[in-house]
């Protein structure tokens, strides 16, 4: 049992309320076969910064789902605490879950039919799928998407690092949604959802403080 755990300060509770008010349940990210922990950590940080609190990781290449993502101390101590990661090995099961929160799913895939990022409407309930840098999105997942988009570029290289591509896309979504008042008008979450999320964030905060205390006691 850990004693003398610091209580939740009013400032911390206020911060939780402010963040929760701007959470976007209708915006999420799906990463397919992205294994680099640094890329996943970067996507988590960007997701948290634009109000996403739930992302999906899909492994369709036979890799076993890790019981715990090892993203490094900074990631696990930062955005990983505030963004839930749901892992799947079955694409259809993953998309079924995604579509309980999102009406449209777009994949990043360069084809003649792909629309340009800046021509998309990202103010609705939308999920954005990113594949790894080598194979991209699998054919199976592409078939499950409603459409494809690409990020315009003017250089010789026609691809961006997965975490960079995700950041560019999410901040375009942030720009559009902010302009539409989705961060300043009525919360996207119900009263019950806000209360539940607040209690969960308080629990995770206490857990963080307890872990710090245990580490100090072990030193």
N, C-alpha and C positions, 0 to 999 in steps of 0.2 A: 504494500500500500504506500502511495506517495503522499506525503504530507506537505502543507504549506504551498499548495498550488495557487498561483496568483488568480484572483477572481476576474471575471470578465469586466472590462472597463466600459463605461458609458460610451466612450469614443469608439471602441471596437464594435459595440452593438450598433451604433449609428452607422458605421462603415458597412456593416453587414446589410442593414436596411437599404442603404443607398445602392449598393451593388445589386441586391436582389430585385429592387424595383426596375432595374434596367436589363435583367436577364431576358434572353430571347429564346423561348422554348421552340419557336418555329424556324430556327436556324441551327444547322449542325454540319458536321464534317464526317465523312467516311474515308478511312485510309485503307487501301487494299494492298496487302503484302509489303507494307513499309516496315522494315525491320530495324533501321538505324535508330537507336534510342535518342540520339541528339535531334534528329528530325522530328520524332514524335514529341519530344519535350518542347521544341520550338513551336510546333502546331498547338500544343496545349496552352502555351503562354499567349499566343495570338488569339486563340479561341476565347480564353478568359477575358482578354482585353476588349473584345467586341461584344461580350455578354453571353457567349455560349457556355453552357454548364454541363453539356453532355456530348461526347463524341463517340464514334464507333471505329473499332479496328477489326478488319476482316482479313483472315488468312485463308486463301483459296489454293495455295500451292502445297498443301499437305503438312505445313508446319504446325506443330502442337501449340495450342494456345497457352501462353505463359500464365502461370498462376498469379504472378506479380510482375508488373513492368518495372524493369530496372532502368530508371531514367537519370540517375545521378542525384546527388544531394540537393543541388539547387532546384532541379525540376520537382523532386518529390516534396521539397519543403515549400515550394511556391505554388504554381498553377495546378500541379497534380492534386493538391489538396482540395481545390475548389472546382475542378472539372472532372466529372465522372467519365470513366473509360469503359465502354461495353465492348467485349471481344467476342467475335464469332468465327467459326470455321465453315459455316453454311451460308452462302450468299443469299439464298431466298429467305432464310430465317432472319438474317440481318436486315434485309430490305423490308420485310414485313414489320419489324420493330420500328425501323426508321419512318415508315409511312404512317405510323400511329401519330406522329408529330408533324410530318411534312407532307405536303400535297404533291410536290414536284422534286425530282431528283435529277441533277445535272452531273455529267461526268466530264473530266478534262481529257479530251481526245481530239487530236487535230485531223479533221476530215473536211471534205468540201461542204458538208452540211452543218459543220460546227459554227455556232454563232460567236461573235466577239464578246468578250467579257463585258465591255462597256455598253453593249446593246441589250444586255439582259436586265430583266426586272427582278431584283433580289429583295423586294420588300414583302414578299409573301412567305408562306411556309415552305422553305426550300432546304434541301440537303445537297451538299457539294462533295463529289467523290474524286479522290486523288489516288493515283497509282504510284508505284515506285519508279525510280528514274530509269531503270533498265527495260522493263517490260511494259510499263504503263498499266492501264486498266485492262483486265482480262476480257475476252469476248463475252463470257457469261455475265459479267457485271455490266458491260456495255448494253447488253440486251435488256437488262433490268432497269436501265436509266431511261428517263423521258426525253433526253436530249444531251448534246455535247456542246462544250464551249472551249475557246482557246484564248490565251492571253496574247495580245498583239506585241510583236517584237520587231526591232529594226536591225539586229545584229546578225552575225553569221550563225551563231548558235540558235537553235529553234526550241530549246527547252530550258527550263529553270529548275533549280533545286526544289525539291518537293516542299520544303518548309517556306521557301521564298514565294513559290507559286501560290501556296495556301494563304500566306500573309497578304499578298497583292489582292487576291480574290476576296478575302474576308474584309479587308478595309474598303473595298468598293461596296460590298454589302453594307458595311457600317455607314459609309457616306450616304448611300441611298436611304437606309432605314432611319438614320438621324434626320435627314431632310424631310422624311415622311412623318416625323414625330413619334417614331416607335420607341424612342428612349426617353421622351419627355412627357408624352401623354399618359393615359392610364396604363398601369403595369400590364405586361403580356401574361402574367401569371394570375391565377385565382387567389383569393384570400387564403384558402387552405394550402395551396402550393407555396405561397410566400411564407406562411407560418412554418410549414414542414421544412422548407429549405433553411430558414433561419435557425431552427432547432438543430438541424444537421450541421450547419456551419459552426454553431456554438460547440457541439460535440467534438468536431474535428479540431477546433481551436484548443479545447481542453486537452485533447489527446496530444496535440503538439507540445503544449506546455509540460505535460506529464513526461513525455519522452525526453524532453530537454533535461528535466530534473533527474530522471533516471541515469542519463548519460553523465551528468555532473557527479552523481553519487558514486558511479563506477570508476571515475578518474582518481 
